[in-house]
Amino acid sequence: MRKRKFRNFSVFTILLFSIFFLAGCKVQVYDLQPVIATDTPVLSAAKESQTPVMRNTPGPLPAETNTPPIHIAPTRISESVPIEIFELVMINGGSGWGIGKVANGQDKIVVKTTNGGANWKNVSSSQAVYENAGKNKEISAWFLDSNQAWVVYWDNENWSSGNQIPVWRTTDSGGNWEKSILPTEGYSLQYFKDVQIRFIDSQIGWVFAKMGKTEEREYIGLFTTHDGGKSWNLMVSPDSINLPSKGGKNGAVFRNATEGWISGSNAKDDPGSLLWHSADGGNTWEKQVLPQYLAEGVPSDLLSNRQYSCSLTPPKFVDYLYQYAWMKMVCQGGELAEPLGLLYWTYDGGNSWRVYQLPTAEGSLVFFGIYQGWYSKPAAPGSSYPYEILGTSNGGESWNLIAQTAWKSSLQFITASIGWGVVEYEGHYAMVKTGDGGFTWEQIFPVVDP
């Protein structure tokens, strides 16, 4: 792990003296340890002397700068250099994948770690990088295990009907990549963006993309594969009528080769349309009616009154048998004084749903299994730190404050205790890790090696 260096000895001496002085007075050092476990009254000297996750000392804010667009172009890595990780998927305690960018690099790269996130290797397809050199491309990826991954490069600005959309697949941890092409030729496309690629095993997968929009309608493409991405079938297109175009579309998920869901946001003249279900691999889709959440302060006509605007995430399965899944819904408008967040759970593969109210509408939600969950959200006005992490041990029925943070976080857990986070602080990204279920965190300083 790389250590943070102080600019001069005097600053280090003052900070070290302050740490042990305050530790002796039994006072938490908020300016040196911005992640505070709320049930830990005193930080030990050993704990406080660790490299801080984020400094939160007073001082002038850095000047705002306009970040130039990221272009895919070859980045030569001749020595170990720091890397900002934007997306992180850990497979186990050591092996993981990420998407990041090195300092002064012109491209986002696909990287792999085998030591828990400290050291990374660039495993991007050299052919894909070459084909997209100098173009404003985004990356969407799915990392199934330590060996298998799929990556889609897509153009966020300069779409034309002649563009090909390749999908790259590796089965040897990024050593070699194979390319296939999504069938988009001949269909009506305004653009191709907000791409999501997912796989449930080495063979069954899908690509979801937004392809067009009007004031009340959104058109998507849904491609499926049953051979690991070697070939693709377009199941839903802007020209098809098997999925209603009213309202927005947020994503798709399948639990096997035949059964899947597409979620979205409701249209004004169809407020209850938020989730569609397919039982034939995506050929046909039917609206699935969700149960109304009945509680004080929650409108009884939330899902039937056109005054309310609601948006639903796709189901997120948390077990290998694909029986248990959750969704997050956010509603606003009408009689709601502020946006409302709801959590939907299914324990029978989507046949029925149970609903809970979330503490706030804004926040990043993650679960390990059906009970342990974490909700990273903005803190209430007047709090010591701008963000906080809540924890649940009963599937979201109740939540407790477990940590305050100086950063906005997106978390992932591989057990109920061990997890990582990609955090954003003043426009920069960092990596953190916990070994006690999110109560305390330490920073990882990732580097990419030649």
Secondary structure, DSSP 8 states (H G I E B T S, - for coil): ------SSHHHHHHHHHHHHHHHHTT---TTT---EETT-----HHHHTS--S------------------B------S-EEEEEEEEEESSSS-EEEEEEETT-SS-EEEEESSTTSEEEE---HHHHHHTTTB-EEEEEEE-SSS-EEEEEEESS---TT---EEEEESSTTSS-EEEE---TTS--S--EEEEEEESSSS-EEEEEEEEE-SSBEEEEEEEESSTTSS-EEEE-TT--SS--BBEEEEEEESSSS-EEEEEE-BTTBTT--EEEESSTTS--EE--------TTS-TTTTT-TTEEEEE---EE-STTS--EEEEEEEEETT-SS-EEEEEEESSTTSS-EEEE-S-SS-EEEEETTTEEEEEEE--TT-SSSEEEEEESSTTSS-EEEEEESSEEEEEESSSS-EEEEEEETTEEEEEEESSTTSS-EEE--EEE-
